[in-house]
Amino acid sequence: MEFLILFICLGFLYLLFKPSRKLKTKAQKQAEILEKYKQEMNRELSGLDGEDFKKRKMELLKEFADELNRNLFFDKNETKKLIQKLIDGK
């Protein structure tokens, strides 16, 4: 019985003093995803040129668009804007 009370008290203290997670805003999450895609594009496209570069870039953009269409943080218009930013290199 004493063990149960001690366990409940420790659990309560843990919940009371545990570090809180900071939730990201939609804009922060979108910026984070955009940066991740830019880094992945740079990594995948480095060393390619000409037709290989164009082909791989199109493949990546299609993959990213597909992922974004399933992402809760992006609607269709936001997906189009992000893909356009990736195309433009901004």
BELVEN-V607125 format. One record per residue. N is the residue number from 1. RES is the residue in three letters. SS is DSSP state (H for helix, E for strand, C for the rest). PHI is phi in whole degrees, 0 to 359 (* if undefined). OMEGA is omega in radians with two decimals (NA if undefined). Layout:
[[N:RES:SS:PHI:OMEGA] [N:RES:SS:PHI:OMEGA]]
This chain:
[[1:MET:C:*:3.13] [2:GLU:H:296:3.11] [3:PHE:H:298:-3.14] [4:LEU:H:296:3.13] [5:ILE:H:296:3.11] [6:LEU:H:299:3.13] [7:PHE:H:297:3.13] [8:ILE:H:294:3.12] [9:CYS:H:296:3.11] [10:LEU:H:297:3.09] [11:GLY:H:297:3.11] [12:PHE:H:296:3.12] [13:LEU:H:297:3.11] [14:TYR:H:298:-3.14] [15:LEU:H:295:-3.12] [16:LEU:H:288:-3.02] [17:PHE:H:250:-3.13] [18:LYS:C:294:3.14] [19:PRO:C:293:-3.14] [20:SER:C:276:3.10] [21:ARG:C:274:3.07] [22:LYS:C:274:3.11] [23:LEU:C:277:3.13] [24:LYS:C:274:3.06] [25:THR:C:285:3.12] [26:LYS:H:299:-3.13] [27:ALA:H:295:3.12] [28:GLN:H:295:-3.13] [29:LYS:H:295:3.12] [30:GLN:H:296:3.12] [31:ALA:H:296:3.12] [32:GLU:H:296:3.13] [33:ILE:H:294:3.11] [34:LEU:H:301:3.14] [35:GLU:H:297:3.11] [36:LYS:H:298:3.13] [37:TYR:H:294:3.10] [38:LYS:H:299:3.13] [39:GLN:H:297:3.13] [40:GLU:H:295:3.11] [41:MET:H:297:3.13] [42:ASN:H:300:-3.13] [43:ARG:H:294:-3.09] [44:GLU:H:288:-3.04] [45:LEU:H:267:3.14] [46:SER:C:295:-3.14] [47:GLY:C:91:3.11] [48:LEU:C:261:3.07] [49:ASP:C:212:3.07] [50:GLY:H:62:-3.08] [51:GLU:H:294:3.11] [52:ASP:H:299:3.12] [53:PHE:H:298:-3.11] [54:LYS:H:297:-3.11] [55:LYS:H:297:-3.11] [56:ARG:H:292:3.12] [57:LYS:H:296:3.10] [58:MET:H:297:3.11] [59:GLU:H:299:-3.14] [60:LEU:H:296:-3.14] [61:LEU:H:297:3.09] [62:LYS:H:294:3.10] [63:GLU:H:298:-3.12] [64:PHE:H:296:3.13] [65:ALA:H:298:3.11] [66:ASP:H:297:3.12] [67:GLU:H:297:-3.10] [68:LEU:H:293:3.11] [69:ASN:H:296:3.11] [70:ARG:C:264:-3.06] [71:ASN:C:273:-3.11] [72:LEU:C:290:-3.08] [73:PHE:C:277:-3.06] [74:PHE:C:232:2.95] [75:ASP:C:264:-3.06] [76:LYS:H:298:-3.12] [77:ASN:H:294:3.12] [78:GLU:H:294:3.09] [79:THR:H:297:3.13] [80:LYS:H:299:3.14] [81:LYS:H:297:-3.13] [82:LEU:H:294:3.12] [83:ILE:H:297:3.11] [84:GLN:H:295:3.09] [85:LYS:H:297:3.11] [86:LEU:H:292:3.11] [87:ILE:H:295:-3.12] [88:ASP:H:286:-3.14] [89:GLY:C:81:-3.12] [90:LYS:C:271:NA]]
